[in-house]
């Protein structure tokens, strides 16, 4: 579905947003405004009253959204058809559970969860609900990824693949996005402590109880980065190539750049990621066969309209051909919202479901176990 086409269902979904921080201000609220034939933002929820007041001014003026600090009030409201959750990781699961409790479809920003205990709570809750969860791994909704899947399916045999996500300071792209996000600090010490307690519980559950990896500040940092950057990369890798058999090795050097070697049936896949101070965004997946190389190139989502492209390099007779394809000007976040609308209206199971997201946690486990020697005391 393309945003340039009309909304054939004629149904405008009323959306409530939980979490009105940077990603909502820079990406979600503007995109929902742009898709006013599909969505109307009717409710905002955040722990900060100042943030709520500011974000209410960002919503289309004809809407006049209600505001609250109570997530269940939003989820229970008859003025909300679907819920978008974009707050701190520690609240993704409890607030998605509230949306499901009230039979609402929910777009849940990544990571859906960091441990098996929590993702299994969501899977169980879905079975008792009329709602479903779409996990916001938006790179999987890029047209270029869908086209690359077709190209890779035509390869005789994959020889090698590379997944890379090495990026510079996000703040630079955010500051130049033209969205003018603002941060407020009118939340209580109790709110801060509750989030920290929940974070600690998630990390202890994942690292110590489930992954059997020592809990250190370094292993906690690695789990956080896998849940943040890593979820995008690993989820897209799985859609292109499936799940790997194992992790052959991992050098988990953070802060900095880390590297993982995945073993597939008969080819290796390298994954390299991390943060640098050079202001560039190098996020791509490249798949090699003997006759063809297919590459999906992503750019920062914080500047709207930057291209996601597919590049194909292949032999033509005794020569060499390069095709660089940009199929659409629509960004993955917009395409994700259109897919979410389709799922909610037609009661479909999203492709980026919570059951699918459970595989990302399995990859976190495999990676951290492979590099666990770094965390031994």
NORVENZI-V869638 format. One record per backbone hydrogen bond with DSSP energy under -1.0 kcal/mol. NH is the residue of the N-H (numbers start at 1). CO is the residue of the C=O. Records with the same first field share a line. If there is no record, write none. Layout:
NH: CO  CO
This chain:
5: 2
8: 6
10: 7
13: 38
15: 40
16: 82
17: 43
18: 84
19: 45
25: 21
26: 22
27: 23
28: 23
29: 24
31: 27
32: 28
33: 29
34: 30
35: 31
38: 35
39: 35
40: 13
42: 15
43: 15
44: 66
45: 17
46: 68
52: 48
53: 49
54: 50
55: 51
56: 52
58: 55
63: 60
66: 42
68: 44
74: 70
75: 71
76: 72
80: 77
81: 14
82: 14
83: 105
84: 16
85: 107
86: 18
91: 88
92: 89
95: 91
96: 92
97: 93
98: 94
99: 95
100: 96
101: 97
102: 98
103: 100
104: 99
106: 132
107: 83
108: 134
109: 85
119: 115
120: 116
121: 117
122: 118
123: 119
124: 120
125: 121
126: 122
127: 123
129: 126
134: 106
135: 352
136: 108
137: 135
138: 136
140: 137
141: 138
142: 139
146: 142
147: 143
148: 144
149: 145
150: 146
151: 147
152: 148
153: 149
155: 152
159: 288
160: 288
161: 268
162: 286
163: 270
164: 284
165: 272
166: 282
167: 274
168: 280
172: 169
174: 170
175: 171
176: 172
177: 174
192: 188
193: 189
194: 190
195: 191
196: 192
197: 193
198: 194
199: 195
200: 196
201: 197
202: 198
203: 199
204: 200
205: 201
206: 202
207: 203
208: 204
209: 204
210: 205
211: 206
213: 207
220: 216
221: 217
222: 218
223: 219
224: 220
225: 221
226: 222
227: 223
228: 224
230: 225
233: 229
234: 230
235: 231
236: 232
237: 233
238: 234
239: 235
240: 236
241: 237
242: 238
245: 263
246: 263
248: 261
249: 261
251: 259
253: 251
254: 252
258: 273
259: 251
260: 271
261: 249
262: 269
263: 246
264: 267
269: 262
270: 161
271: 260
272: 163
273: 258
274: 165
275: 256
276: 167
280: 278
282: 166
284: 164
285: 296
286: 162
287: 294
288: 160
289: 292
293: 313
294: 287
295: 311
296: 285
297: 309
298: 283
306: 303
309: 297
310: 325
311: 295
312: 323
313: 293
314: 321
315: 291
316: 319
319: 316
321: 314
323: 312
325: 310
335: 331
336: 332
337: 333
338: 334
339: 335
340: 336
341: 337
342: 338
343: 339
344: 340
345: 341
346: 342
348: 343
353: 351
357: 353
358: 354
359: 356
361: 357
362: 358
363: 359
364: 360
365: 361
366: 362
367: 363
368: 364
369: 365
370: 366
371: 367
372: 369
374: 371
375: 372
376: 373
